Amino acid sequence: CKQYARVGMEITNGLAQFKEEVESGAFPGNDYSPYKMSKREEEMFNELLENGSKDEGASSSSLEDADESEQFNLYGNNKTDSR
């Protein structure tokens, strides 16, 4: 088989750097995160985290209901309510 490039080492090095940055907390940062939560979503998320250990059967439906991107169809997704 003809080999045009040796990319295996580049992939390995890139994945090692990615792992190191994730484990150290350097990545992802605000510069690399296009997703922003509204203050209300952040409050609801933190509330779910706090209550998660108390209520193992907690549903994410309250967060789904508050998802502004779906409520306002910001990204063209047409979520239908299947409840």
C-alpha positions as CSV (number, residue, x, y, z in Angstrom):
1,C,0.0,0.0,0.0
2,K,1.4,3.4,-1.0
3,Q,1.8,5.7,1.9
4,Y,1.5,9.5,1.3
5,A,1.8,10.7,4.9
6,R,2.5,9.5,8.4
7,V,-0.3,11.1,10.3
8,G,-0.5,8.6,13.1
9,M,2.0,10.4,15.3
10,E,0.3,13.8,14.7
11,I,-3.0,12.3,15.7
12,T,-1.5,10.8,18.8
13,N,0.2,14.1,19.8
14,G,-3.0,16.1,19.2
15,L,-5.1,13.7,21.3
16,A,-2.5,13.8,24.1
17,Q,-2.6,17.6,24.1
18,F,-6.4,17.6,24.1
19,K,-6.5,15.2,27.0
20,E,-4.0,17.2,29.0
21,E,-5.9,20.5,28.4
22,V,-9.2,18.9,29.4
23,E,-7.8,17.3,32.5
24,S,-6.1,20.6,33.6
25,G,-9.3,22.6,32.9
26,A,-7.6,24.8,30.3
27,F,-10.1,23.5,27.6
28,P,-12.9,24.1,27.0
29,G,-12.9,27.7,28.1
30,N,-15.1,30.6,27.2
31,D,-13.2,31.3,24.0
32,Y,-14.1,27.8,22.7
33,S,-17.7,27.5,23.9
34,P,-20.4,28.8,21.6
35,Y,-23.1,27.7,24.0
36,K,-24.3,30.2,26.6
37,M,-26.8,29.7,29.3
38,S,-29.3,32.3,30.4
39,K,-29.2,33.1,34.1
40,R,-32.4,31.2,34.5
41,E,-31.0,28.1,32.8
42,E,-27.9,28.3,34.9
43,E,-30.0,28.5,38.1
44,M,-32.1,25.5,37.0
45,F,-29.0,23.5,36.1
46,N,-27.4,24.2,39.5
47,E,-30.6,23.3,41.2
48,L,-30.6,19.9,39.4
49,L,-27.0,19.3,40.3
50,E,-27.8,20.0,44.0
51,N,-30.9,17.8,44.0
52,G,-29.5,15.1,41.8
53,S,-28.0,13.1,44.7
54,K,-31.3,13.5,46.6
55,D,-33.5,12.4,43.7
56,E,-31.9,9.8,41.5
57,G,-35.0,9.6,39.3
58,A,-35.0,13.3,38.5
59,S,-36.1,14.2,35.0
60,S,-34.5,16.7,32.7
61,S,-37.9,17.8,31.4
62,S,-37.7,21.1,33.3
63,L,-34.5,22.0,31.5
64,E,-35.9,20.8,28.2
65,D,-38.9,23.1,28.7
66,A,-36.6,26.0,29.3
67,D,-34.4,25.5,26.3
68,E,-34.7,28.8,24.6
69,S,-33.1,27.6,21.4
70,E,-35.9,25.1,21.0
71,Q,-38.7,27.4,22.3
72,F,-37.7,30.1,19.8
73,N,-36.5,27.7,17.0
74,L,-33.2,29.5,16.9
75,Y,-31.4,26.7,15.1
76,G,-34.1,25.5,12.8
77,N,-34.9,22.4,14.9
78,N,-38.6,21.6,14.9
79,K,-39.0,19.7,18.2
80,T,-42.4,18.2,18.6
81,D,-43.8,17.4,22.0
82,S,-44.2,13.6,22.1
83,R,-45.6,13.5,25.6
